[in-house]
Amino acid sequence: NRFTEEQIISFLKEHEAGVSVPDLARKHGFAEGTFYTWRSKFGGMEVSDAKRLKELEAENARLKRLLADEMLDKAALKDALSPKVVKPADRRRVVQHWVETGMLSERRGCRLIDISRSTVRYQATPDSDNELRSRLKRLAEQYPRYGYPTLHDMLRREGLVRNPKRTYRIYSEERLQVRTKRRKKLTRPRVPMAVPTRRDDRWSIDFVSDQLANGRRIRVLNIVDDFTRECVGQLVDTSISGLRLSRFLDTLDRKPKVIVCDNGPELTSKAMFFWARDRRIKLHFIQPGKPTQNAFVESFNGKFREYCLNLHWFRSLDEARFQIDTWRKHYNEERPHGSLGKLTPTEFAEKVA
């Protein structure tokens, strides 16, 4: 209506003063029927009464709307909350259902179920760590004694990660930490060993013992190149004599200038003496009770026992040979070495060749 309450009441008063309805309609531009509608509603009122009536009508409409909204809210909650909704994801689904069905607006639904609109509108981004996480777990399962630094180096070599903090975060989230017990030792100054400058300048050899599932003892001969840290070869058997050792050394396609070893009976035997003399290879025996003088192979022995022998329960000699040979290839070709600039021994040997 383009006329205000004050104007309508003034029209009614003009009529009461003697102006006919047709004249009023023609003068002010409204239909005669409209005048009678106004008179039925505003007849006998003053302007203040009309304003009060308008306010009451507005208040009545607001109360009706509130009542309808409350009934609608109850119906919506009863429909959506039949199972208990607690998690944000569940609440988000409820609000989305209300909006899609036209039952409630997003703003009202969020206020009703006590959730922010930003949470409802949030679009989950795909986890960019899925591939890295999956590969890290597979490596940890394959090499259960490897800690976070070694696993990170392997992942970095595969091009999956660069930042070690990212690897450590996922490593911690997946609870892949390896518990290790370090032997308590007195701290004392150490004299670093001289490192050879070329491949095959010096080898270190030593024996490691283990046991098969049936209780039978086996021995493993480890041969390490002190410069490239390669495991040149491993001999696995129940017994290894000096003659057997010399024959095995002849099967290798490389020969060193010097072999560092302890004073075991196989290494001080005549067979080894003549073998070394005929091939002009020097045998350097360490002092008895001083394994640190053969530190390169002793360090290798520790890794070999922790990452290979301690993980397997060999049922036969053939199985032991297979598993040990598999691990040796992994050590030489896949496992990064800290003292070689995170290169594998094979890569380092190729680099310096």
Secondary structure per residue as TSV (DSSP state, phi and psi in degrees):
chain	resnum	aa	ss	phi	psi
A	1	N	-	360.0	131.8
A	2	R	-	-85.8	-4.8
A	3	F	S	-102.3	140.5
A	4	T	-	-84.1	169.8
A	5	E	H	-62.6	-37.2
A	6	E	H	-62.9	-41.2
A	7	Q	H	-66.6	-43.0
A	8	I	H	-61.5	-43.7
A	9	I	H	-66.3	-34.7
A	10	S	H	-66.9	-35.3
A	11	F	H	-62.9	-43.3
A	12	L	H	-63.1	-39.3
A	13	K	H	-69.4	-34.6
A	14	E	H	-62.0	-40.7
A	15	H	H	-65.1	-40.5
A	16	E	H	-64.3	-27.2
A	17	A	T	-80.8	-5.9
A	18	G	T	120.0	-0.2
A	19	V	-	-80.3	132.7
A	20	S	-	-73.5	159.5
A	21	V	H	-64.2	-44.2
A	22	P	H	-59.9	-38.9
A	23	D	H	-65.3	-40.7
A	24	L	H	-63.7	-42.5
A	25	A	H	-63.9	-41.9
A	26	R	H	-70.5	-37.3
A	27	K	H	-68.3	-42.6
A	28	H	H	-103.9	-8.5
A	29	G	T	80.3	54.0
A	30	F	-	-141.6	163.5
A	31	A	-	-78.0	150.4
A	32	E	H	-63.0	-37.3
A	33	G	H	-62.4	-34.0
A	34	T	H	-63.0	-37.3
A	35	F	H	-59.2	-43.6
A	36	Y	H	-68.2	-32.7
A	37	T	H	-64.1	-42.6
A	38	W	H	-63.3	-41.2
A	39	R	H	-65.2	-36.3
A	40	S	H	-67.3	-25.6
A	41	K	H	-96.5	-40.2
A	42	F	H	-111.4	5.5
A	43	G	T	-60.4	130.7
A	44	G	T	81.1	3.1
A	45	M	-	-95.6	154.4
A	46	E	-	-95.7	173.3
A	47	V	H	-61.2	-41.2
A	48	S	H	-62.7	-36.7
A	49	D	H	-66.3	-37.3
A	50	A	H	-66.2	-41.4
A	51	K	H	-63.5	-41.4
A	52	R	H	-63.9	-38.9
A	53	L	H	-62.9	-41.5
A	54	K	H	-63.9	-41.2
A	55	E	H	-64.1	-40.6
A	56	L	H	-64.8	-39.3
A	57	E	H	-64.5	-41.4
A	58	A	H	-64.9	-41.4
A	59	E	H	-65.0	-39.7
A	60	N	H	-64.1	-41.2
A	61	A	H	-65.0	-39.3
A	62	R	H	-64.8	-42.1
A	63	L	H	-65.0	-40.3
A	64	K	H	-61.9	-41.0
A	65	R	H	-65.9	-40.4
A	66	L	H	-63.6	-42.0
A	67	L	H	-63.6	-41.7
A	68	A	H	-66.0	-40.0
A	69	D	H	-64.6	-41.7
A	70	E	H	-64.3	-41.8
A	71	M	H	-64.9	-38.0
A	72	L	H	-67.7	-39.3
A	73	D	H	-62.5	-43.6
A	74	K	H	-62.5	-41.3
A	75	A	H	-65.8	-40.9
A	76	A	H	-65.2	-44.0
A	77	L	H	-65.2	-40.2
A	78	K	H	-64.4	-35.6
A	79	D	H	-74.6	-37.4
A	80	A	H	-91.5	-29.3
A	81	L	-	-104.5	26.3
A	82	S	S	-59.5	-46.8
A	83	P	S	-85.3	153.1
A	84	K	-	-68.7	126.9
A	85	V	-	-107.4	115.8
A	86	V	-	-122.8	-48.1
A	87	K	S	-71.1	148.0
A	88	P	H	-56.8	-36.4
A	89	A	H	-63.2	-38.3
A	90	D	H	-67.5	-42.5
A	91	R	H	-64.5	-37.4
A	92	R	H	-62.5	-41.7
A	93	R	H	-64.6	-36.7
A	94	V	H	-64.7	-47.5
A	95	V	H	-62.3	-42.5
A	96	Q	H	-62.0	-35.6
A	97	H	H	-65.5	-44.1
A	98	W	H	-60.9	-43.8
A	99	V	H	-67.2	-42.7
A	100	E	H	-66.0	-36.1
A	101	T	H	-84.6	-5.8
A	102	G	T	76.8	11.4
A	103	M	S	-70.9	-44.6
A	104	L	S	-139.9	157.9
A	105	S	-	-78.8	164.7
A	106	E	H	-63.0	-44.4
A	107	R	H	-60.5	-45.6
A	108	R	H	-70.1	-39.9
A	109	G	H	-62.7	-40.4
A	110	C	H	-64.4	-41.6
A	111	R	H	-66.7	-36.2
A	112	L	H	-69.4	-39.4
A	113	I	H	-100.3	3.3
A	114	D	T	62.5	63.4
A	115	I	-	-145.7	144.7
A	116	S	-	-75.8	151.2
A	117	R	H	-67.7	-31.2
A	118	S	H	-64.9	-34.4
A	119	T	H	-67.0	-39.5
A	120	V	H	-66.5	-38.1
A	121	R	H	-84.4	-6.8
A	122	Y	-	-62.7	131.6
A	123	Q	-	-110.2	116.4
A	124	A	-	-65.4	130.8
A	125	T	-	-87.2	142.6
A	126	P	-	-61.5	142.6
A	127	D	-	-68.8	113.5
A	128	S	T	-74.4	-7.5
A	129	D	T	-95.2	5.0
A	130	N	H	-57.7	-49.9
A	131	E	H	-64.7	-44.2
A	132	L	H	-64.1	-42.8
A	133	R	H	-63.0	-44.3
A	134	S	H	-63.7	-44.2
A	135	R	H	-67.3	-38.7
A	136	L	H	-62.5	-42.1
A	137	K	H	-66.4	-38.2
A	138	R	H	-65.7	-41.8
A	139	L	H	-65.2	-39.5
A	140	A	H	-66.1	-34.1
A	141	E	H	-71.8	-37.6
A	142	Q	H	-73.1	-35.9
A	143	Y	S	-126.8	76.1
A	144	P	T	-64.4	-16.3
A	145	R	T	-97.1	0.4
A	146	Y	-	-78.6	134.4
A	147	G	-	-88.4	-176.4
A	148	Y	H	-61.4	-41.6
A	149	P	H	-61.7	-43.8
A	150	T	H	-67.3	-42.3
A	151	L	H	-63.0	-39.2
A	152	H	H	-62.9	-42.3
A	153	D	H	-62.3	-38.4
A	154	M	H	-68.0	-40.8
A	155	L	H	-66.6	-38.1
A	156	R	H	-64.1	-38.2
A	157	R	H	-65.8	-28.5
A	158	E	T	-83.9	-3.6
A	159	G	T	79.6	16.9
A	160	L	S	-89.0	-20.7
A	161	V	-	-157.2	154.0
A	162	R	-	-122.8	-42.5
A	163	N	-	-81.6	120.6
A	164	P	H	-65.5	-24.7
A	165	K	H	-66.5	-33.3
A	166	R	H	-66.5	-44.1
A	167	T	H	-61.5	-43.7
A	168	Y	H	-65.2	-37.0
A	169	R	H	-61.6	-48.4
A	170	I	H	-68.1	-38.8
A	171	Y	H	-57.2	-41.6
A	172	S	H	-74.3	-40.1
A	173	E	H	-61.4	-36.9
A	174	E	T	-86.0	-0.8
A	175	R	T	54.6	53.6
A	176	L	-	-97.9	8.9
A	177	Q	-	-58.6	140.1
A	178	V	-	-103.7	124.9
A	179	R	-	-87.5	127.0
A	180	T	-	-126.7	143.1
A	181	K	-	-107.2	114.9
A	182	R	-	-88.9	134.8
A	183	R	-	-69.2	131.8
A	184	K	-	-73.4	127.7
A	185	K	-	-133.6	151.0
A	186	L	-	-72.8	136.2
A	187	T	-	-79.2	133.1
A	188	R	-	-152.7	153.6
A	189	P	-	-62.6	139.7
A	190	R	-	-114.5	142.9
A	191	V	-	-98.0	114.2
A	192	P	-	-64.5	142.1
A	193	M	-	-76.3	148.2
A	194	A	-	-70.1	131.6
A	195	V	-	-101.2	131.0
A	196	P	-	-62.7	161.0
A	197	T	S	-104.5	-5.8
A	198	R	S	-140.1	156.9
A	199	R	T	-64.6	140.2
A	200	D	T	67.4	13.0
A	201	D	S	-67.5	-42.8
A	202	R	E	-147.9	133.1
A	203	W	E	-111.8	155.3
A	204	S	E	-121.7	136.7
A	205	I	E	-131.1	149.1
A	206	D	E	-162.1	164.5
A	207	F	E	-109.9	145.3
A	208	V	E	-127.6	138.8
A	209	S	E	-107.1	149.4
A	210	D	E	-150.7	-176.3
A	211	Q	E	-137.2	138.1
A	212	L	-	-78.3	171.4
A	213	A	T	-62.6	-28.2
A	214	N	T	-86.1	5.4
A	215	G	S	92.1	-4.8
A	216	R	-	-75.5	135.5
A	217	R	E	-81.2	144.3
A	218	I	E	-129.6	158.4
A	219	R	E	-124.8	144.3
A	220	V	E	-125.3	123.3
A	221	L	E	-91.1	123.9
A	222	N	E	-107.8	133.2
A	223	I	E	-123.7	122.6
A	224	V	E	-124.5	134.8
A	225	D	E	-82.5	118.8
A	226	D	T	-68.0	-20.2
A	227	F	T	-88.4	-51.2
A	228	T	T	-90.8	-9.8
A	229	R	-	63.6	15.3
A	230	E	-	-67.7	144.2
A	231	C	E	-86.7	100.5
A	232	V	E	-65.8	-35.5
A	233	G	E	-172.2	159.7
A	234	Q	E	-139.6	133.4
A	235	L	E	-115.2	124.2
A	236	V	E	-117.7	125.1
A	237	D	E	-164.6	170.5
A	238	T	S	-77.1	-26.2
A	239	S	-	-149.7	136.6
A	240	I	-	-130.0	112.3
A	241	S	-	-90.2	172.5
A	242	G	H	-62.9	-38.0
A	243	L	H	-65.7	-44.3
A	244	R	H	-61.8	-39.5
A	245	L	H	-63.4	-46.1
A	246	S	H	-64.4	-37.6
A	247	R	H	-67.0	-38.1
A	248	F	H	-65.0	-40.5
A	249	L	H	-62.2	-31.8
A	250	D	H	-70.1	-23.5
A	251	T	H	-76.3	-17.0
A	252	L	S	-75.2	145.7
A	253	D	S	-85.5	7.9
A	254	R	-	-132.7	156.1
A	255	K	-	-136.1	139.0
A	256	P	-	-92.7	171.2
A	257	K	S	-87.7	-34.9
A	258	V	E	-135.6	141.1
A	259	I	E	-119.6	122.6
A	260	V	E	-94.9	130.4
A	261	C	E	-153.4	168.4
A	262	D	-	-88.8	-165.9
A	263	N	-	-104.0	33.9
A	264	G	-	-65.9	157.7
A	265	P	T	-61.9	-33.0
A	266	E	T	-67.0	-35.6
A	267	L	T	-84.1	-23.4
A	268	T	T	-98.1	10.4
A	269	S	S	-74.3	163.9
A	270	K	H	-63.8	-37.3
A	271	A	H	-58.9	-43.5
A	272	M	H	-70.6	-36.2
A	273	F	H	-61.2	-49.6
A	274	F	H	-68.7	-36.6
A	275	W	H	-60.4	-47.6
A	276	A	H	-66.5	-39.1
A	277	R	H	-64.9	-44.3
A	278	D	H	-66.2	-27.8
A	279	R	T	-104.0	5.2
A	280	R	T	56.4	45.3
A	281	I	-	-110.7	131.7
A	282	K	E	-87.4	130.4
A	283	L	E	-96.4	118.0
A	284	H	E	-106.5	108.1
A	285	F	E	-89.8	132.6
A	286	I	-	-78.9	166.9
A	287	Q	-	-69.9	141.9
A	288	P	T	-57.0	136.6
A	289	G	T	74.3	15.5
A	290	K	-	-124.2	66.6
A	291	P	G	-63.6	-20.2
A	292	T	G	-65.9	-17.8
A	293	Q	G	-74.7	-9.3
A	294	N	G	-122.4	49.3
A	295	A	H	-66.5	-32.2
A	296	F	H	-63.7	-48.3
A	297	V	H	-75.3	-29.4
A	298	E	H	-65.2	-40.0
A	299	S	H	-63.2	-42.0
A	300	F	H	-62.5	-41.1
A	301	N	H	-58.0	-40.0
A	302	G	H	-62.9	-45.1
A	303	K	H	-65.1	-41.3
A	304	F	H	-61.7	-41.6
A	305	R	H	-70.8	-43.8
A	306	E	H	-70.5	-42.6
A	307	Y	H	-95.8	-7.6
A	308	C	T	-128.3	-65.7
A	309	L	G	-61.7	-43.3
A	310	N	G	-70.6	-16.5
A	311	L	G	-91.1	-14.5
A	312	H	-	-122.1	150.2
A	313	W	-	-119.9	91.5
A	314	F	-	-68.7	127.7
A	315	R	S	-89.6	-17.7
A	316	S	S	-152.8	166.6
A	317	L	H	-66.3	-37.1
A	318	D	H	-64.1	-40.8
A	319	E	H	-64.0	-41.0
A	320	A	H	-60.6	-44.9
A	321	R	H	-62.6	-41.1
A	322	F	H	-65.1	-49.0
A	323	Q	H	-64.9	-40.3
A	324	I	H	-67.5	-39.7
A	325	D	H	-66.1	-38.5
A	326	T	H	-62.6	-43.3
A	327	W	H	-66.4	-38.8
A	328	R	H	-60.8	-41.3
A	329	K	H	-65.1	-40.1
A	330	H	H	-63.6	-43.0
A	331	Y	H	-62.2	-43.5
A	332	N	H	-74.6	-35.9
A	333	E	H	-110.9	-17.7
A	334	E	T	-124.2	-33.3
A	335	R	S	-82.6	119.0
A	336	P	-	-66.1	143.6
A	337	H	B	-110.1	128.1
A	338	G	G	-61.8	-38.2
A	339	S	G	-82.5	-1.0
A	340	L	G	-111.3	23.3
A	341	G	T	68.6	35.8
A	342	K	T	66.0	17.3
A	343	L	B	-91.2	156.9
A	344	T	-	-77.2	158.2
A	345	P	H	-55.1	-39.0
A	346	T	H	-65.3	-43.5
A	347	E	H	-63.2	-40.5
A	348	F	H	-65.2	-41.0
A	349	A	H	-62.4	-39.8
A	350	E	H	-68.7	-34.5
A	351	K	H	-67.2	-39.0
A	352	V	H	-92.8	-2.1
A	353	A	-	-65.9	360.0
